[in-house]
C-alpha cells in the first residue's frame, strides 16, 4: 500500500482549519500547494486588501524557495548535487553558490552537528535509494549492499567546506536534501516579512509545520496534534506569539511491504528507515522557531524511545511529545502542562 504524503498533510491542515472554524469574518485565509504539501495562511484583524496583498507575496516567496531548495527537481540545490557527484577523493569540486543558499547550508550544518548527525541533509542518496525522491513511490526494498556502501561513505555536512560563495566537496556520496529544514526556514522568512508589513496576528501552516503570530481575537491560536494512526487530533494546544510547532511522523511519507511500514525518515547510522516511533512533536520559541521546529523533530524521532529525551536536551527542546512505535505516549514535563488530550488518548 502506498499513501501519498500530501494527503495526510491535507488532513493535518484540515484539522487546523476546523479548530479555526467559527472565528467570524475578521479572518482572511488563503491556501496553496507548495513544498509538496498544502500550505495555509490565516490572517486575523486586517483589511481584506492588505491581508491578501501580504499573503500573496508570502505564497510567491514560498514558491521561489521551493524551486531553489527542491531535492530532485531542477534548481539551485539540484545543480549543486550534480556537481558534487563528480567529486573524487583528492580531487574536490568547487561550486559557486548563491548568496541566499550559503547561510542556509551553514545553518543546516550547525544543526546537523548539534544533532550528532541524526539530522543529516547530506544523505540525499540514501533517501533517493529508498524511492522518496519522487512525488509517487513504489513499495520496494533497496539493495542492501548499496545501502551499506552509502552508509560506509559517511556523507555529512562536514564534507562541505564553505568559503564566501564557494562550496568545496570531495565526497561524491554527498547529496543535499533540505526536506527537513526548508519548511521551517520558510515559516521564519514568512513571519519576518509579515511583521515588516504590519501583520502581527496570523497563523502560517505548511503541511502541519505551524508558526503563530500574535493572537486571534484576543485569544491564542489553537492547533491540533495529528494522531499518527487515525484521523483527527491526538491532542490540542494553544500557540502563543512567535511559537512554532513541528511534527515528524511515519505516516507522512511511507510505504508498506509484507505488513511492515517503511517511512521517509532514514537513520543515517544504518541507512534504514527509523522504526522506533510513530510521531514526534516539538514546540519551539525564538527568532528561528520555525526552522528549529522543523529540524529538531527529526533527530528525536530517529533517536527513538531510549534516547529522545537526551537528544531533545542537545537540541534545546523543552516541549516535546513522543509517540513510540507501540503507541505509548511520552512527554516532557513542560509539554504535558499545555496539551489538552482528546478522549481515549491518555
Secondary structure, DSSP 8 states (H G I E B T S, - for coil): -EE-HHHHHHHHHHHHHHHHTT--TTEEEEEEEETTEEEEEEEESS-HHHHHHHHHHHHHHHHHHHHHH-SSSSSHHHHHHHHHTT-BTTB-EEEE--HHHHHHHHHHHHHHHHTTTSS-TTBHHHHHHTT-SSSS-------HHHHHHHHHTT--GGGEEEETTEEEE--TT-B---TTTHHHHHHHHHHHHHHHTT--SEEEEETTEEEEES-BTTB-EEEEEE-SSSSSEEEEEEE-TT-EEEEEETTSSEEEETTEEEES-B-TTTSSB--SEEEEEEEE-STTHHHHHHHHHHHHHHH-TTTHHHHHHHTT--EEEEEETTS-EEE-HHHHTT-EE-TT--
